[in-house]
Amino acid sequence: MHNRLQVRLADFKHAARVFKPARRKLGSVLLCFEGGFLSIESGGAAAVMRAYGEWHGRAAFSPQVLRALMIAPP
């Protein structure tokens, strides 16, 4: 089993804008992949983008990881 996804950088930056407002309180982040779409949810906001690859299950992580990804996407 491989857990690896690819997302176009432009798609990630566009979708992640919903998490940027300074006053938005982010909570635990949930990442899900299904049917070719990656969704990221936190603090009552959600972003959905096209993704390619294979991912089994869900991932939950702290909002600091999401903020780091928005500053310097891999």
Number of C-alpha atoms within 10 A of each C-alpha: 6 8 9 11 13 12 15 11 11 9 13 19 15 12 17 20 11 14 23 12 8 6 7 13 13 18 15 14 19 17 17 16 22 14 8 13 13 20 16 20 19 22 13 10 15 16 17 18 18 17 20 15 12 14 17 12 9 10 12 13 13 13 18 13 12 20 15 11 14 16 10 8 11 9
